[in-house]
Amino acid sequence: MEKSSTLLIHFDKGTPALANEIKEALEGNDVPFKIEAMKKAIMLLLNGETLPQLFITIVRYVLPSEDHTIQKLLLLYLEIIDKTDSRGKVLPEMILICQNLRNNLQHPNEYIRGVTLRFLCRLNETEIIEPLIPSVLANLEHRHPFIRRNAILAVMSIYKLPQGDQLLVDAPEMIEKVLSSEQDPSAKRNAFLMLFTCAQDRAVNYLLTHVESIPEWGELLQMVVLELIRKVCRTNRGEKGKYIKIIISLLNAPSSAVIYECAGTLVSLSSAPTAIRAAANTYCQLLLSQSDNNVKLILLDRLNELKSSHREIMVDMIMDVLRALSSPNLDIRRKTLDIALELITPRNIDEVVLTLKKEVVKTQSTELEKNGEYRQMLVQAIHTCAIKFPEVASTVVHLLMDFLGDSNVASAIDVVVFVREIIETNPKLRVSIITRLLDTFYQIRAARVCSCALWIIAEYCLSLSEVESGIATIKQCLGDLPFYTVSEEGDALDAPKRSQQVNSITVSSRRPAVLADGTYATQSAASETALSTPTLVQGSLASPGNLRSLILTGEFFLGAVIACSLTKLVLRLEEVQPSHVEVNKATSQALLIMVSMLQLGQSSVLPHPIDNDSYDRIVLCIRLLCNTGDEIRTIWLQSCRQSFVKMLADKQFRETEEIKAKAQISHAQPDDLIDFYHLKSRKGMSQLELEDEVQDDLKRATGEFTKDSDDANKLNRILQLTGFSDPVYAEAYVTVHHYDIVLDVTVINRTKETLQNLCLELATMGDLKLVERPQNYTLAPESSKQIRANIKVSSTETGVIFGNIVYETSNVLERTVVVLNDIHIDIMDYISPATCADVAFRTMWAEFEWENKVAVNTVINDEKEFLDHIIRSTNMKCLTAPSALDGECGFLAANLYAKSVFGEDALVNISVEKQTDGKLSGYIRIRSKTQGIALSLGDKITLKQKGGS
């Protein structure tokens, strides 16, 4: 059996000291050696050694010592040694220390008295404590507050013992007198705590008779007052009206800890708008005044909880919450933005967007380490605001377009995606966005941003001037053609001339080449620097265009996007330009650009040739421009836009569904009692109490007090631990909370005999830890007993709880053991569906090091049915859009995501293919940051994927 311990010290045994060495050091007169020997003895005792031979030595040579350190170590030693035998009787030699303790309690030195009183708080043996009680009580009136405060704690500990109320019959009355005359804040707090713990009625009476002076009490005492109020109101909610006034008065206390506890207590006791507003104001003030980032995160969590239950009140506090953006910590800023985005309304959207715009401008003017990430968060927040309230888009879109050339590629991508969505949802802004985009296009340096911007230009340049400007911008950013040159031997003199047209930082080079007909030629090119590939011509611009630079680095996907964009612009030019000459000229220029890109891709001047997909796409554009049909024109000029509109609609639908899923579902029964507020007696009730009554009635009417108790689900959690033929029948009801598991075990004695010393012995495997071992019980014939066991959980890993029931009977000398069935703790109790952006998913997928690859082995023959089955079995969220899963092609790939209660991310990728025999094959890959969740989730999928329930 494990023993309880109040003392924990890390000790690495290494080569432990021998008992005789410690004994010799203790018998000597050298104080430092004695101190070291006592420390070694204490550490050995804490690590399981018994050392019985040291007790008499310590009584003879350590007890008389006057050194304070030795006396403190002596008390620690006495605290951890066994003071009782196997039958629970106090050992006779313990009488030797009673006299020493009595002398210490009457010692002239205050420190010795104080630590001895503190030691008595950890003693449970009545026989040792009883002769010391007069000395303890005498210390209640000592002149020094250090002794008085520890004496009060000693009295409380003695009174809480099983027979403590007989040892100190009038302790509450005595402490109440001490409380009324005590001036020291700590002693006063301890006295009030004693009344609160042992005589709650006396503590309540004292509190209500000193209501006016509570704001003047010390911080420690005010904290205990709040704890008392919470306890009283939990047992009797009808009395909370008189206590809320005390809490309101403490909201102006100078201590931040007291203010925080006041706000939390106020929220737990009252749902009145006045109370919630006061609590929210308190949290916002602390958010600004506290410098510790952890404190700020906790306060934001509290505000987030208020937002979930009292959104209409928190809406008015949104600007106060946004002031937390002044913190440089990214986690605080992210959580602040998340809260604010769920509180935006038509009334406050303008203020919120203005604040976000100011923050964006700050990121431009200051040089902080993570400015790029913060700017990306702000862009995403503004994007969300503009989608919810399109009328604010015009005020932010042009400001954000300045960041299309941002060095932080992720931020620039967010900006261009935002612009793409706004130009579709706000037709009035189309002209100004296109104009601004064409003006700033040359600043874009990222290939992905260029691709999206080119798509916008190709789709939304509608007028003649816009189309011509779009084509001219692309040509200008591509520079002069061709991208590289080959001249014959006779024309070799032109190569230096061409190289002179390049800007001053380029260099030219020539090398001989053999042409297809066998003649010699000189291959000439210029590069941006002497270290670049010497066969590329960068053009005659003052600086090479962004598109040219990217293509010359091998970005042929961007080349395919350029070809498609030029094709769309030329097709639209045919519709808006009456002159065929201009159309033919634009067509020929577009074809020249495409052919030049193909030549570059197939040449040897780049390390990697053009990929097949980009090649096919560019060739398709060339064929299309050479032979255009009406059906093809419709697909290129209309169907692309329609697909984008459908994608936005699907996205909006998914977001709406997520909001509905998060909404609190409440049920009220038709025959539930509803109190009518206006018919109630208001005599003696404050405004806050009246508001509270109204809120309670509203909650009762809407069913918020009604918890949806799923009886079938409860029955599923009852596990049979023993057989029906066993002499002891046991079953457990398992309740899984976030960080602990509660086992309510029902034990039934099915025999005609009394079972003595019945004990439920449990052990765990995995990251589970039994908090405390259940005690022994005596079970009468055919009676039952409820035993509760608490188990702590430290990570998301499938765990196993196993054990047995041990008991004795009067006619059998040996103990009987009944082995219990194992209890498997399911990982599904710890993870819940969650969402994240595709970019974040890909980033985590690349970073996470633990992967579990599970082969698909199922009797299910339909890909979508298999995906739905895995989603149901793993309690995860499918991030892949439903539109991407439509159709019958024999392939399916989807991403799933979930988050554990410990903040761990679980990523799953499902890739399945339908074979010719109709069966599914493929793999399910799980990635996570920790090994436990990857292995546990893999085991769960392996178990469930065959199609079982």
ZAMARGU-4260 file (C-alpha; in steps of 0.2 Angstrom, whole numbers, plus 5000, padded with zeros to 4 digits):
<rodrens>
0) 5000/5000/5000 | 5006/5017/4996 | 5009/5029/5010 | 5003/5047/5009 | 5017/5060/5009
5) 5018/5079/5012 | 5036/5081/5008 | 5044/5078/4990 | 5062/5080/4987 | 5072/5075/4971
10) 5086/5063/4976 | 5097/5053/4965 | 5103/5039/4975 | 5120/5035/4966 | 5130/5028/4980
15) 5119/5030/4995 | 5127/5034/5012 | 5128/5019/5024 | 5117/5020/5040 | 5133/5018/5051
20) 5141/5033/5042 | 5125/5044/5045 | 5125/5038/5063 | 5143/5043/5066 | 5140/5060/5059
25) 5125/5063/5070 | 5134/5057/5086 | 5148/5070/5083 | 5148/5088/5088 | 5151/5096/5071
30) 5135/5105/5066 | 5138/5106/5047 | 5141/5087/5047 | 5125/5084/5057 | 5115/5095/5045
35) 5122/5085/5030 | 5118/5068/5039 | 5100/5073/5043 | 5098/5078/5025 | 5104/5061/5019
40) 5093/5052/5031 | 5078/5061/5026 | 5081/5058/5007 | 5084/5039/5010 | 5068/5038/5020
45) 5059/5047/5006 | 5066/5034/4994 | 5059/5019/5003 | 5073/5015/5016 | 5067/5012/5034
50) 5083/5016/5044 | 5075/5010/5061 | 5092/5011/5070 | 5094/5030/5068 | 5079/5034/5079
55) 5087/5032/5096 | 5103/5041/5089 | 5093/5056/5084 | 5083/5057/5100 | 5100/5057/5110
60) 5111/5068/5099 | 5099/5079/5088 | 5084/5083/5100 | 5095/5093/5112 | 5103/5104/5098
65) 5099/5122/5098 | 5103/5125/5080 | 5088/5131/5070 | 5092/5121/5054 | 5094/5105/5064
70) 5078/5108/5072 | 5069/5111/5056 | 5077/5095/5048 | 5072/5086/5064 | 5054/5090/5061
75) 5055/5085/5043 | 5062/5068/5049 | 5048/5066/5062 | 5035/5070/5048 | 5040/5056/5037
80) 5045/5041/5049 | 5032/5028/5053 | 5024/5033/5069 | 5011/5018/5071 | 5013/4999/5070
85) 5004/4988/5058 | 4988/4988/5069 | 4987/5007/5069 | 4994/5010/5087 | 5006/5023/5090
90) 5024/5016/5093 | 5029/5017/5112 | 5045/5027/5107 | 5035/5041/5100 | 5032/5046/5118
95) 5050/5052/5118 | 5047/5066/5106 | 5031/5073/5115 | 5041/5081/5128 | 5053/5089/5115
100) 5038/5096/5105 | 5030/5103/5121 | 5047/5112/5125 | 5048/5118/5107 | 5030/5125/5109
105) 5036/5135/5124 | 5053/5140/5117 | 5058/5158/5119 | 5063/5158/5100 | 5048/5163/5089
110) 5055/5153/5074 | 5056/5137/5084 | 5038/5139/5090 | 5032/5143/5073 | 5039/5128/5064
115) 5034/5116/5077 | 5016/5123/5076 | 5017/5120/5057 | 5023/5103/5060 | 5008/5099/5071
120) 4997/5103/5056 | 5004/5087/5047 | 5002/5075/5062 | 4987/5063/5062 | 4991/5053/5078
125) 4979/5059/5092 | 4989/5051/5106 | 5004/5062/5101 | 4994/5078/5099 | 4983/5077/5114
130) 4996/5082/5127 | 5001/5096/5117 | 4984/5105/5115 | 4986/5117/5130 | 5003/5123/5124
135) 4995/5126/5106 | 4981/5136/5113 | 4993/5146/5124 | 5001/5152/5108 | 4985/5159/5101
140) 4989/5174/5112 | 5007/5176/5109 | 5013/5193/5105 | 5022/5188/5088 | 5010/5186/5073
145) 5021/5173/5065 | 5017/5161/5080 | 4998/5166/5081 | 4995/5163/5063 | 5003/5145/5064
150) 4994/5142/5080 | 4977/5145/5072 | 4982/5133/5058 | 4987/5120/5070 | 4970/5122/5079
155) 4961/5120/5063 | 4971/5104/5058 | 4968/5096/5075 | 4949/5101/5074 | 4948/5092/5057
160) 4955/5075/5064 | 4942/5061/5066 | 4941/5065/5085 | 4946/5083/5084 | 4929/5090/5089
165) 4931/5080/5106 | 4949/5086/5108 | 4945/5105/5105 | 4926/5106/5108 | 4925/5125/5109
170) 4938/5128/5095 | 4926/5138/5083 | 4921/5150/5097 | 4939/5152/5102 | 4945/5156/5085
175) 4930/5168/5082 | 4936/5178/5097 | 4954/5178/5090 | 4947/5184/5073 | 4937/5199/5081
180) 4953/5205/5090 | 4967/5200/5078 | 4976/5214/5068 | 4989/5204/5058 | 4982/5201/5040
185) 4989/5183/5038 | 4983/5178/5056 | 4966/5185/5052 | 4965/5176/5036 | 4970/5160/5044
190) 4956/5162/5058 | 4943/5166/5045 | 4949/5151/5035 | 4947/5140/5050 | 4929/5146/5053
195) 4925/5144/5034 | 4932/5126/5035 | 4925/5120/5052 | 4911/5131/5056 | 4904/5139/5041
200) 4889/5147/5050 | 4900/5157/5061 | 4910/5163/5046 | 4895/5169/5037 | 4888/5178/5052
205) 4905/5187/5054 | 4905/5191/5036 | 4888/5199/5036 | 4891/5209/5052 | 4907/5217/5044
210) 4900/5220/5026 | 4905/5238/5027 | 4923/5235/5031 | 4926/5221/5019 | 4934/5232/5005
215) 4947/5237/5019 | 4953/5219/5023 | 4969/5212/5016 | 4971/5203/5000 | 4972/5186/5008
220) 4957/5188/5018 | 4947/5194/5003 | 4952/5179/4993 | 4945/5168/5007 | 4929/5178/5008
225) 4926/5175/4989 | 4929/5157/4991 | 4916/5156/5005 | 4903/5166/4995 | 4905/5153/4980
230) 4903/5139/4992 | 4888/5146/5001 | 4879/5151/4985 | 4882/5134/4977 | 4873/5125/4991
235) 4859/5139/4992 | 4857/5149/4976 | 4842/5159/4984 | 4854/5169/4995 | 4866/5175/4982
240) 4858/5192/4981 | 4866/5198/4998 | 4883/5191/4993 | 4883/5199/4975 | 4884/5216/4984
245) 4900/5211/4992 | 4907/5205/4976 | 4903/5221/4967 | 4911/5231/4981 | 4927/5221/4979
250) 4928/5225/4961 | 4937/5241/4966 | 4950/5232/4977 | 4968/5237/4974 | 4974/5219/4971
255) 4973/5211/4954 | 4971/5194/4960 | 4955/5199/4970 | 4948/5208/4956 | 4950/5193/4944
260) 4942/5181/4957 | 4928/5194/4959 | 4924/5194/4941 | 4925/5175/4940 | 4913/5173/4955
265) 4901/5186/4948 | 4900/5176/4932 | 4897/5160/4941 | 4883/5167/4952 | 4874/5179/4941
270) 4868/5180/4923 | 4861/5198/4925 | 4868/5210/4911 | 4874/5222/4924 | 4885/5208/4932
275) 4891/5201/4916 | 4896/5219/4910 | 4905/5222/4926 | 4915/5206/4925 | 4919/5209/4906
280) 4925/5227/4911 | 4936/5220/4924 | 4944/5207/4913 | 4947/5220/4900 | 4955/5232/4912
285) 4967/5218/4918 | 4971/5213/4900 | 4978/5231/4898 | 4986/5232/4916 | 4995/5215/4917
290) 5012/5213/4908 | 5013/5194/4910 | 5008/5185/4893 | 5002/5170/4902 | 4990/5181/4912
295) 4984/5189/4896 | 4980/5173/4888 | 4970/5167/4903 | 4960/5183/4903 | 4957/5181/4884
300) 4950/5163/4888 | 4938/5171/4901 | 4932/5184/4889 | 4930/5170/4876 | 4919/5160/4888
305) 4909/5176/4891 | 4907/5178/4872 | 4900/5161/4870 | 4886/5163/4883 | 4883/5182/4883
310) 4887/5188/4866 | 4875/5203/4866 | 4884/5210/4881 | 4902/5207/4874 | 4898/5215/4857
315) 4899/5232/4866 | 4916/5227/4873 | 4924/5223/4857 | 4935/5239/4856 | 4941/5236/4874
320) 4946/5218/4868 | 4955/5225/4853 | 4966/5236/4864 | 4975/5219/4868 | 4983/5220/4850
325) 4996/5232/4858 | 5005/5217/4865 | 5019/5211/4854 | 5015/5192/4857 | 5008/5183/4842
330) 4997/5171/4852 | 4989/5185/4861 | 4986/5195/4845 | 4979/5179/4837 | 4967/5175/4851
335) 4961/5193/4852 | 4957/5194/4834 | 4948/5177/4835 | 4937/5184/4849 | 4934/5201/4840
340) 4929/5193/4823 | 4914/5184/4832 | 4908/5200/4840 | 4907/5211/4824 | 4890/5218/4820
345) 4884/5232/4808 | 4885/5244/4822 | 4904/5241/4826 | 4911/5235/4810 | 4917/5252/4805
350) 4927/5255/4821 | 4934/5237/4820 | 4940/5239/4802 | 4948/5256/4806 | 4957/5248/4820
355) 4963/5234/4810 | 4969/5246/4796 | 4979/5256/4809 | 4987/5240/4814 | 4992/5235/4796
360) 5000/5252/4794 | 5010/5250/4810 | 5017/5234/4803 | 5023/5243/4788 | 5032/5257/4798
365) 5040/5247/4812 | 5053/5233/4809 | 5048/5220/4821 | 5054/5201/4820 | 5037/5194/4816
370) 5028/5208/4807 | 5025/5197/4792 | 5015/5185/4802 | 5005/5198/4811 | 5001/5207/4795
375) 4995/5190/4788 | 4984/5188/4803 | 4977/5206/4801 | 4974/5203/4782 | 4964/5187/4786
380) 4954/5196/4799 | 4950/5210/4787 | 4945/5197/4774 | 4933/5190/4786 | 4925/5207/4790
385) 4923/5211/4772 | 4915/5194/4768 | 4902/5197/4782 | 4900/5215/4778 | 4904/5219/4760
390) 4901/5237/4762 | 4917/5239/4771 | 4928/5231/4757 | 4930/5248/4748 | 4939/5255/4763
395) 4952/5242/4765 | 4955/5233/4748 | 4966/5247/4741 | 4976/5248/4757 | 4979/5229/4757
400) 4984/5229/4738 | 5000/5239/4743 | 5006/5222/4751 | 5004/5212/4735 | 5023/5213/4734
405) 5026/5209/4752 | 5042/5199/4756 | 5031/5187/4767 | 5023/5176/4753 | 5009/5169/4765
410) 5003/5187/4768 | 5004/5192/4750 | 4994/5176/4745 | 4981/5181/4758 | 4980/5198/4751
415) 4977/5192/4733 | 4965/5179/4738 | 4955/5193/4747 | 4956/5204/4732 | 4950/5190/4721
420) 4934/5187/4732 | 4930/5205/4734 | 4931/5209/4716 | 4918/5195/4713 | 4906/5200/4728
425) 4908/5219/4725 | 4905/5223/4707 | 4906/5241/4711 | 4924/5240/4716 | 4929/5230/4700
430) 4935/5245/4690 | 4946/5253/4704 | 4953/5236/4709 | 4958/5232/4691 | 4966/5249/4689
435) 4976/5247/4705 | 4981/5229/4702 | 4988/5234/4684 | 4997/5248/4692 | 5005/5238/4706
440) 5007/5221/4696 | 5026/5224/4693 | 5029/5224/4712 | 5024/5206/4714 | 5038/5194/4717
445) 5030/5178/4722 | 5025/5165/4708 | 5009/5160/4717 | 5003/5178/4720 | 5007/5182/4701
450) 4997/5167/4696 | 4981/5173/4706 | 4984/5191/4700 | 4985/5186/4682 | 4968/5176/4684
455) 4960/5191/4691 | 4966/5202/4677 | 4961/5189/4664 | 4943/5187/4671 | 4939/5205/4676
460) 4946/5216/4663 | 4930/5219/4653 | 4931/5236/4644 | 4943/5239/4629 | 4955/5250/4639
465) 4956/5237/4653 | 4959/5223/4641 | 4973/5232/4632 | 4981/5238/4648 | 4981/5220/4654
470) 4990/5214/4639 | 5002/5228/4639 | 5006/5225/4658 | 5009/5207/4655 | 5021/5211/4640
475) 5030/5224/4650 | 5033/5212/4664 | 5039/5198/4652 | 5052/5210/4644 | 5059/5208/4626
480) 5058/5192/4617 | 5066/5179/4615 | 5071/5173/4632 | 5087/5167/4624 | 5095/5169/4607
485) 5105/5158/4594 | 5114/5166/4580 | 5123/5159/4565 | 5142/5161/4563 | 5140/5176/4550
490) 5128/5185/4563 | 5140/5183/4577 | 5143/5201/4578 | 5125/5205/4583 | 5128/5196/4599
495) 5138/5210/4607 | 5126/5222/4601 | 5112/5213/4610 | 5122/5211/4625 | 5125/5230/4626
500) 5106/5233/4626 | 5105/5223/4643 | 5107/5234/4659 | 5124/5237/4666 | 5124/5223/4678
505) 5123/5210/4664 | 5137/5201/4656 | 5137/5193/4638 | 5145/5176/4633 | 5147/5166/4617
510) 5150/5148/4614 | 5151/5137/4598 | 5136/5126/4594 | 5133/5113/4580 | 5116/5116/4571
515) 5105/5102/4564 | 5112/5105/4547 | 5130/5103/4552 | 5135/5121/4551 | 5143/5130/4566
520) 5134/5144/4576 | 5138/5155/4591 | 5125/5154/4605 | 5124/5171/4613 | 5116/5176/4629
525) 5116/5189/4643 | 5113/5186/4662 | 5108/5197/4676 | 5125/5194/4685 | 5141/5185/4681
530) 5136/5171/4692 | 5119/5167/4683 | 5116/5156/4669 | 5125/5164/4654 | 5113/5159/4641
535) 5098/5170/4646 | 5093/5187/4640 | 5085/5197/4654 | 5078/5211/4642 | 5081/5229/4639
540) 5071/5236/4655 | 5080/5246/4668 | 5077/5231/4679 | 5071/5214/4673 | 5052/5211/4674
545) 5045/5201/4688 | 5037/5188/4676 | 5053/5186/4666 | 5063/5184/4682 | 5052/5170/4688
550) 5051/5161/4671 | 5070/5161/4669 | 5071/5152/4686 | 5060/5138/4679 | 5042/5143/4685
555) 5033/5135/4670 | 5017/5133/4679 | 5017/5152/4680 | 5021/5152/4661 | 5005/5141/4658
560) 4995/5154/4668 | 5002/5168/4658 | 4997/5159/4642 | 4979/5156/4648 | 4978/5174/4654
565) 4984/5181/4637 | 4971/5169/4628 | 4957/5175/4639 | 4962/5193/4636 | 4963/5191/4617
570) 4947/5182/4616 | 4939/5196/4626 | 4947/5209/4614 | 4939/5201/4599 | 4922/5205/4608
575) 4926/5223/4612 | 4938/5228/4599 | 4930/5232/4582 | 4947/5233/4573 | 4953/5216/4567
580) 4970/5223/4564 | 4972/5226/4583 | 4965/5209/4587 | 4977/5201/4575 | 4992/5210/4581
585) 4987/5206/4599 | 4985/5187/4594 | 5002/5187/4585 | 5010/5194/4600 | 5002/5182/4612
590) 5007/5167/4601 | 5025/5174/4600 | 5026/5174/4619 | 5019/5157/4621 | 5031/5150/4608
595) 5046/5158/4616 | 5041/5150/4633 | 5040/5133/4625 | 5057/5136/4616 | 5065/5141/4633
600) 5057/5126/4641 | 5064/5114/4629 | 5081/5121/4628 | 5096/5116/4637 | 5099/5133/4645
605) 5089/5129/4660 | 5093/5114/4672 | 5075/5107/4672 | 5065/5106/4656 | 5046/5112/4655
610) 5034/5099/4664 | 5022/5090/4653 | 5006/5098/4661 | 5012/5116/4658 | 5018/5111/4640
615) 5001/5104/4636 | 4992/5119/4643 | 5003/5131/4633 | 5000/5121/4617 | 4982/5121/4620
620) 4981/5140/4621 | 4991/5141/4605 | 4979/5130/4596 | 4964/5139/4603 | 4970/5156/4597
625) 4973/5149/4580 | 4956/5141/4579 | 4942/5148/4590 | 4925/5141/4591 | 4910/5148/4600
630) 4908/5133/4612 | 4927/5135/4617 | 4925/5154/4619 | 4910/5151/4631 | 4920/5139/4642
635) 4935/5151/4643 | 4926/5167/4646 | 4911/5161/4656 | 4912/5144/4664 | 4928/5149/4673
640) 4919/5163/4682 | 4904/5152/4685 | 4915/5139/4694 | 4923/5152/4705 | 4906/5159/4710
645) 4901/5141/4714 | 4917/5139/4724 | 4913/5154/4734 | 4895/5148/4737 | 4901/5132/4744
650) 4913/5140/4755 | 4899/5152/4762 | 4888/5136/4764 | 4901/5127/4774 | 4904/5142/4785
655) 4886/5144/4789 | 4884/5125/4793 | 4899/5127/4805 | 4891/5142/4814 | 4874/5132/4815
660) 4884/5117/4822 | 4892/5128/4835 | 4876/5136/4840 | 4869/5130/4857 | 4854/5119/4855
665) 4842/5121/4870 | 4826/5111/4873 | 4812/5116/4884 | 4797/5105/4889 | 4779/5111/4886
670) 4775/5109/4904 | 4790/5117/4912 | 4786/5130/4925 | 4789/5149/4920 | 4789/5163/4932
675) 4781/5179/4927 | 4793/5193/4931 | 4780/5207/4932 | 4769/5197/4944 | 4783/5194/4956
680) 4785/5203/4972 | 4800/5215/4971 | 4801/5220/4989 | 4818/5222/4995 | 4826/5216/4979
685) 4840/5226/4971 | 4841/5230/4952 | 4854/5217/4950 | 4843/5203/4958 | 4829/5208/4947
690) 4839/5207/4932 | 4845/5190/4938 | 4828/5183/4940 | 4823/5189/4922 | 4839/5180/4915
695) 4835/5164/4925 | 4817/5164/4919 | 4823/5166/4901 | 4835/5152/4902 | 4821/5141/4910
700) 4809/5146/4896 | 4822/5142/4882 | 4828/5126/4890 | 4846/5131/4894 | 4844/5124/4911
705) 4839/5107/4903 | 4853/5096/4900 | 4851/5084/4886 | 4853/5067/4895 | 4856/5053/4883
710) 4851/5038/4893 | 4856/5026/4879 | 4873/5034/4879 | 4875/5032/4898 | 4871/5014/4897
715) 4885/5012/4884 | 4897/5018/4896 | 4893/5005/4909 | 4906/4991/4909 | 4904/4974/4917
720) 4920/4971/4927 | 4916/4953/4934 | 4905/4938/4929 | 4888/4935/4936 | 4893/4919/4945
725) 4907/4928/4954 | 4904/4930/4973 | 4907/4949/4971 | 4898/4957/4956 | 4906/4974/4950
730) 4902/4986/4936 | 4909/5003/4932 | 4902/5019/4925 | 4916/5028/4916 | 4915/5047/4915
735) 4929/5055/4904 | 4932/5074/4908 | 4946/5084/4899 | 4960/5079/4911 | 4954/5065/4922
740) 4943/5050/4921 | 4931/5046/4935 | 4926/5027/4938 | 4910/5025/4948 | 4911/5006/4953
745) 4896/4997/4960 | 4901/4982/4970 | 4888/4970/4976 | 4890/4956/4988 | 4881/4941/4982
750) 4886/4929/4996 | 4877/4926/5013 | 4893/4931/5022 | 4900/4948/5027 | 4915/4953/5017
755) 4929/4962/5027 | 4943/4973/5021 | 4936/4973/5003 | 4947/4984/4992 | 4947/4989/4974
760) 4965/4988/4968 | 4968/4997/4951 | 4983/4999/4940 | 4985/5008/4924 | 4995/5006/4908
765) 4999/5021/4896 | 4999/5039/4901 | 4986/5037/4915 | 4989/5039/4934 | 4978/5033/4948
770) 4976/5049/4960 | 4972/5040/4976 | 4970/5022/4981 | 4952/5018/4986 | 4950/5013/5005
775) 4945/4997/5012 | 4926/4993/5016 | 4916/4980/5025 | 4901/4974/5015 | 4886/4966/5023
780) 4878/4950/5015 | 4869/4955/4998 | 4873/4973/5000 | 4881/4985/4988 | 4894/4999/4989
785) 4898/5013/4977 | 4917/5016/4976 | 4924/5031/4966 | 4941/5031/4958 | 4950/5046/4950
790) 4963/5044/4936 | 4973/5058/4929 | 4976/5059/4910 | 4992/5067/4904 | 4991/5064/4885
795) 4980/5058/4871 | 4985/5040/4871 | 4974/5024/4872 | 4976/5018/4890 | 4971/5002/4899
800) 4964/5001/4917 | 4965/4984/4925 | 4964/4977/4943 | 4955/4966/4955 | 4944/4966/4970
805) 4952/4958/4986 | 4942/4954/5002 | 4942/4943/5017 | 4929/4932/5025 | 4927/4926/5043
810) 4929/4908/5040 | 4943/4909/5027 | 4960/4914/5033 | 4967/4918/5016 | 4962/4934/5006
815) 4951/4931/4990 | 4955/4939/4974 | 4942/4942/4960 | 4951/4948/4944 | 4942/4962/4934
820) 4940/4964/4916 | 4951/4977/4908 | 4944/4995/4904 | 4950/5002/4888 | 4950/5021/4887
825) 4945/5027/4870 | 4955/5040/4861 | 4939/5047/4854 | 4935/5054/4871 | 4949/5066/4869
830) 4948/5072/4851 | 4935/5083/4843 | 4932/5089/4826 | 4941/5105/4821 | 4945/5116/4806
835) 4960/5124/4799 | 4965/5133/4783 | 4973/5122/4769 | 4989/5132/4771 | 4990/5128/4789
840) 4986/5110/4786 | 5000/5108/4773 | 5012/5117/4785 | 5009/5105/4799 | 5009/5090/4788
845) 5027/5095/4783 | 5033/5099/4801 | 5025/5084/4810 | 5038/5070/4812 | 5027/5056/4818
850) 5017/5047/4804 | 5007/5031/4805 | 5003/5023/4788 | 4988/5011/4788 | 4983/5001/4773
855) 4965/5001/4767 | 4957/4984/4771 | 4938/4985/4771 | 4923/4977/4764 | 4915/4993/4759
860) 4916/4996/4740 | 4911/5014/4738 | 4924/5027/4741 | 4912/5040/4748 | 4904/5028/4760
865) 4921/5023/4766 | 4926/5041/4769 | 4910/5044/4779 | 4913/5028/4789 | 4931/5034/4794
870) 4924/5051/4798 | 4911/5044/4810 | 4923/5032/4817 | 4937/5044/4821 | 4927/5059/4826
875) 4936/5070/4814 | 4932/5084/4802 | 4934/5083/4783 | 4943/5098/4777 | 4940/5094/4758
880) 4926/5103/4751 | 4910/5092/4746 | 4912/5099/4728 | 4929/5091/4727 | 4922/5074/4731
885) 4908/5074/4719 | 4908/5063/4703 | 4913/5045/4700 | 4931/5043/4695 | 4937/5028/4705
890) 4949/5039/4715 | 4946/5049/4731 | 4958/5059/4742 | 4953/5069/4757 | 4961/5078/4772
895) 4954/5076/4790 | 4958/5086/4805 | 4954/5085/4824 | 4961/5093/4839 | 4964/5085/4856
900) 4959/5093/4873 | 4978/5095/4876 | 4980/5106/4861 | 4988/5092/4850 | 4984/5092/4831
905) 4979/5076/4822 | 4980/5076/4803 | 4974/5062/4792 | 4975/5060/4773 | 4964/5046/4765
910) 4969/5041/4747 | 4959/5026/4740 | 4957/5019/4723 | 4944/5007/4716 | 4951/4991/4709
915) 4945/4982/4694 | 4937/4969/4706 | 4927/4982/4714 | 4937/4982/4731 | 4945/4998/4738
920) 4964/4999/4740 | 4975/5013/4746 | 4982/5021/4762 | 4977/5031/4777 | 4991/5042/4783
925) 4991/5049/4801 | 5003/5063/4806 | 5005/5071/4823 | 5017/5080/4834 | 5017/5066/4847
930) 5019/5048/4845 | 5004/5043/4856 | 4990/5051/4846 | 4997/5044/4829 | 4998/5026/4836
935) 4982/5027/4845 | 4972/5034/4830 | 4980/5021/4818 | 4975/5007/4830 | 4957/5014/4830
940) 4956/5016/4811 | 4963/4998/4809 | 4949/4992/4821 | 4935/5002/4813 | 4939/5002/4794
945) 4932/4985/4790 | 4915/4992/4792 | 4911/4988/4809 | 4901/4999/4821
</rodrens>
